[in-house]
Each structure stands twice: as C-alpha cells, then as structure tokens.
Amino acid sequence: MITNIDKIFKSRTWAIAGISLSLLSACGSVPESVIKPIKIDGSSTVFPITEVILESYKAEASNQPIKELKIEGEFSGTGGGFKKFCAGETDINAASRPISSEEMAACRSNEIRYIELPIAFDAITVVVNPNNDWSDTLTVEQLKTIWEPTTQNKITQWNQIDSSYPNRPLTLYGPDKLSGTYDYFTKAVVGKTGSSREDYVKSKDDEVLVTAVAQDPNAIGYFGYGYYQQHQDKLKAVAIDNGNGGVIPSLETVENEEYTPLSRPLFIYVNAKRAQENPALEVFVEYYLDKAPELVTEAGYIPLPPDAYHLAKIHLQRFDVGSVFEGTPQVGLTISDLMRQPAKF
C-alpha cells in the first residue's frame, strides 16, 4: 500500500511540474530578468482547480502578458503547504480552510504577508463502494460514531452503526493530518479540529483514497467533491442528514445552503511581497480569478458568484493583506456568509 501511495503521489506532483515551461515576455512588455518561477503548494482538494487553470493559461498563452509560465508545484496538504508558505518557501498556498492562528503567527514571525483569496466552494463528500447497498444516508451523529477517537478499535462493523446494516467489516479511508479536509471534517463532525480515530488508512493524495474505496466493498471514506465528480462511475456518495433528511452533495444543494455542515470555501493565499516583485505571479493570480467562474465547474467544484471574484481581484490589485477569519476554524459557512464577510469580501 505505501509503495502504491508513493508512486501515485510522485506522478501527480510531476503532473504539475510537467506544465512548467521557460519564461518569455510578451512583445518585450515584461523584462525577462524580473520574471521568476512560481512555487505553489498546499491542498490536494484545490489541486484540480489549479491544474485546469494552468492548462487553460498554457492554451491561451499567446494572448497573455507573459507567454509562458514556469510553475513549480506540489501538494503537501493545506497544513503542510502553510508550513512552507509561512517559511517563505512558496509563493502560493492552496487551502481548503482558512489560515489558522498558529499559521498566522508563523507567517508573522517570518514577515510573510499574504493576500487571502476565496476561489470556490466545496462539498466534502462521504463515499462508499458502489456495491454497498445498505447505506444510502448517514446522520452527522452516525458519522461522529464512526470517526470519533473513543470508537477506535471498538466500532469495527457496519451493523454497529445501524442494526439493519450487515455484519461486515467497517474499513475507513481519509486524508492525513496535514490536510485541510481532515481539519474541517473533524471539526464539523466530531466537534474538535484534529479529533479523529487513528485506525484508518491515510493518504495525502485523494486519488489514492478514490482507488481504495473503489476496490474495497466494505469501505467508507471522505474527500473533496471534485474527486467524487471525476469518479462517479466507481464511487457512491452518501447523503448526509443534519436533522432535515438526507442531502446529497451537488452544486444545487451547496448553492441552496442545504448540504451542511460539510460544505466549505476554498482559497489561495498569495505572498504579497512576491506578487510585487514577480510580474508572473500577479499575472497568473489575476488570470486564476478571471477564469475561475468557468473552470471551477470543470474541475468539479462550485463557483462563487461573479461579485466574489470581482472583489477578490480588487483585493489582489490593492495588495490587501491578512485574513478576515482571524485564525478561527469555520464550520457551516455558506456562500452568502462568505459574501457578507466585512472587510474584504
């Protein structure tokens, strides 16, 4: 299993690096001497969005201020990415949750000022194997029973979740501790960030989790909606009941604020000083915000209202730094909540 995880992780890291090209200025308008490679890390959930935007930029490069971008990319998870970002090692951190108070302090101690940009909404999707014909809906309380630390090595069979379920092994798959999805899910379901049983198969790569659940008839796992969208033919999404009946994740149920508490905003954080020093970085982030309304859907996620991208672009152009969330974990945030954030959105 570890060997397979390593192989898949390396191949997907290379998938970003494979888009890397030499940097050329367009019509001599941007001096090549001031253009530098862009280093991106962070969330594997946000990875598909960044990937389709990179591919789009490559296809439209002849019309861009900088013809070709060199992108050096990895995904270490939101938390792993913030460690690098706040140490000044990367230019952009993709994040599936807002920056935490500890990460804010780390950035502050290293004099890293950042621009916080919302780019999409996600619906964390709980999935089972398609051969699972007994579990179509789970309550938030049942999810807590499955994942809370006190049930480790105790809740090990499906019929312990519901007596009508078969007496079959319950095998769990999920992201590792550096993942923003892990942070959000544990806070939303268990009630405390990072509070989870440990006896489950972990991976930083959501594609590994997809493959594992697709091959294990007793599996249950969770990851970003985009990965479910890409692999609907080999996964089954479970409806989540938060007190008003089961709701399946979808663009409509997120926009209608029905899929709670597992819907959440996604972000990119941009090193403000690097954006001022490197024209390629500002050009790329502006392009990211311009193309997000159409390409977020292509990546399998839920786009924000047009006004959100317009305001984010103004926020970037003004180099408005900091976080509106003040390091506080956010659960149950809706699109309309995001639009009402006071200072920036």
N, C-alpha and C positions, 0 to 999 in steps of 0.2 A: 504493500500500500504506500509506504513512504517513498519508494523508488518511483512509483507512478505519479505521485503528487509532485515530486521534484521535476520530473520530465515535463509534465503539463505546465507547471509554473514557469519553467525556463522558456518553453516555447511561446507562451503568451507574453512574457516580458519582451522577447525578441520581436513579437508581432508589433509592438510599439516602436522599438528601435528600428525595425525594418522600414518604417516610413521615413526614417532620417535621411536627409539629403543635404548636399552642400548648400551654403547660404549664398544667394546672389541678390543684389539690389535691383529694383525695378527702374529701368531708364536712368540709372545713376542717382535716383532721388534719395536713397538712403546709403550713406557711406558704408561700405562693407566692413571697414575697420571697427565700427561701433556695434556691429551685429554679433551676438553671441548665441550659442546653443541654448535652448530652453530645457530646463530639467523639471520633470513632472513626476510626482509620486502620489501615493495615497490610496484611496478607496477602490477596491475591485468592483464595487457596485457602480461607481461613476465611470469606470473604465470603458464600457461600451459607448457611452456618450462621447467621451473624448476621442475614442477611436473613429467613430463615424465623422466627427468634425475634422479630424486630421485628414481623413480620406477625401472629404469634400474640399478642404483647402488645397490639397495636392491636385485635385481635378480642376480647380479654378485658379491655380497659381498665376497664370499669365495675366489675370486681371487684378492681382493683389499688389499692394505697395512693396512687398517683399516676395519675390517669385518663389523661393523655396525656403522652407524652414528646417532646421535641424532640431529634432525633438529627442531628448534622452529620457526615456520613460521606464518606470517600473510601477508595481503596485505592492505596497507593504501593508495595506490596510490603513484606515483613517488614522489610528493611533500611531502606527509605525511611520506613516508619512509625516505626521506632525512632528515627530522626534527629529526627522531630517530637516523639515521646513524651519522649525524654530532654532535649529543649529546653523541655519544659513546654507544648507547643502542643496536645497532645491528652490525653484522659482515659483512653482505652483503646487499646492496640495489639494487634491480632490478629497472631499469629505462627505460622508453620509450622515454626519451630525455636526452641530456647531462646535467650534473650538471650546475646549474645557478650560476651567480656571487654572489648572496646573499647566496646561499647554500655553495659555496666555502669559503666565509667569515666566515660562521658559523662553518664549519669544521676547518678552520684555527684558530679561536678563542678557540676552544676546543682541539687543537693539534691533530686533526684526519687527518691522511694522508691516501690517498686512491689510489687504482690501478683501472684505468678505462679500462674495457674490453668490446669491441663490441662482441655480440654473435649471432645476427640475423638481418634480415631486416623485416619490417612490411609494410603493406599497409592498412592505416586506411580506413575502408570500410563504405560507406554510404548505409544504408539499409532501405527498406520499407517492408510493409506487402506483402505477395505473391499475395493477391487479388488486389493489386494496379496494374492496367493495363494501367495507363495513364502516368506514369513517369519512363521511362527507362534510360534516360540520363539527367543529370543536369550540367550546366556550373558552373565554380567556382564563377562567378558573381551571379548566382542564389542561390548558397549556402550562399554567403555573405548576400544576401537579406533575406534569411531565418533566419540566425543566428546573424546578427549584432545587437548591443544594440538598435539602433534607430528604429528597426522594432518591438520591444517588444509591445505586445498588439495591434499592427497595422496589421502585416501580419499574419493573423489567418486562412486563407482559401487557399486551393490548387490553386484555379483559380487566386489568386493574384501573384502567381509565374509565371504562364503561362496561358493566357486566354483560351487555349484549354483544360486545366485541369478542372475537375468538381468542382462545388461549394460545396466543402466538407471541414469539419474542418481539420486544419493542426495541428497535435499533435506531439510534439518534445520530444525526449529522448536522453540523453547523459551523459557522465561522470561528476563527480563533480569537484570542483575547485582544489582539491589536486591531480588530475590525470595529468600525463604527456601527455596523449592523448588529454585532454582538452587544455593544454598549446599549444601543437603542432597544433591542428586543428584551434584554434582561431588565432594563428599567421599566418598559411598558408592560411586560408580562409578570415578572417576579416582584417588581416594585423597587428594585435597587440595582443601579448600574454595576455590572460585573458579577452579579449574584447568579450563579448557574452551577448545576451539577457538572462534574468533570468527566464522567464516564460516557463520553460521546466521541465520535470521530470528528476531528477538527481539520480545517484547511483554510488557508488564506485565499485560495483560488475557488471561486464559486463554480467554475466548470467541473472541478473535481467533485464537488458536492452534488451537482446535477447528475453526473455519471454514477455516483454511488447510489443515490436514491433510485435512479432508473434501473439499477441492477439488483436491488435488494427489495423483495416483496414485503418485508416487514419494516421498511424504513419510514422515518419521518424526519424532515429537515426544514430549514428556512434560509432564505437569501433574498436578494433584491428582485423586484418584479421583472426587470428586463431579462434576467436569466430564465425565469419561467416562460416569458413570452417567446424567447428564442427556442425553447424546448418543450412546447406544449404537447407534442406528439409522444413524449416519453415520460411525462410527469402528470400528476393530478393535483390541482390546487384544492386546498381545504377551505371551506367557508368559515369565517370567524364570527362567533356570536358574542357581542359585547353587551348583551341584555335586550337587544331588539331583533333577535333572529339572526341566522347565518347570513353573512355577506361575503361574496366572492370578490377578490381584488380585481379592479378594472379601471380604465380611465374614467368611466362614468361614476363608479362608486367612490373614487377618490375626489373627483370634482364636486360631487354632491355631498361630500363630507360624511359618507355613510360607512366607509371602511376604517373603523377605529378599533384599537389605538395604534395600528401598525402602518399607517401612512405617515410620511415624513418628508421634509425638504432635503434636497441635495445641494452641495455647494462646491465652488472652487475658491481657494484662498490664494491671493497673489501677493508676492513680495513687492511692496510698493517701491522701494529703492531700486530694485532690479528692473521694474517696469519703466522707471525714469531713465535708467542707464542703458537699457537694451531695447531699441525700437521694435525688434522682432517680437518681444514678449507682449508689448502693448498692442501691436497689430494682431497678434494671434488671439489675445483675450477679447478684443473688440469683435473679431470675426466669430469667435465662440458664441458671444452674446447675440450677434446678428443671426447666426444660423440655428441657434438652439430651438426657436419655436417650431421649426420644421423637422430638425434632425433628432430632437429628443424622442419624438414618437417613433422614428425609425429605429432608435436604439432600444425601444421597448418601455419607455418611461412616460410620465405625464408632464407635458409642458406647462409652464406658468402662463398667466395672462400676459398679453403683449406689453402692458404698462410695467410689469415687473422687470422685463428685460430692458425697457427704455430707461427706467430708473437705475438699474444696475449699471448700464453703460455710462450714465451721468456720474454715478458713484465712482466708476473707474477713471473717467476723464478728470475728475476733481481730486483723484488720489485720496479719497475719503477713507481713512484707516480706522480699524477697530472692529468690534463685534457688538451688534445690538443685543445679543443674548447674555452678555456679561458672564460667560462661563457656566451658565446654569443649564443642566440637561433639559431638553424639550421633549415632552411626550404629548401626543394628541394635537399637535399643531396642524391647523388646516391651511389651505391655500389662502382663504380670506384672512386668517390670523396673520399669515406671513405678510400679506399686503398691508396690514394695519400696523406693522412694526414702526415705531415712531420716528427714529432719526434718519433711517436710510431707505426703507422700502415703502 
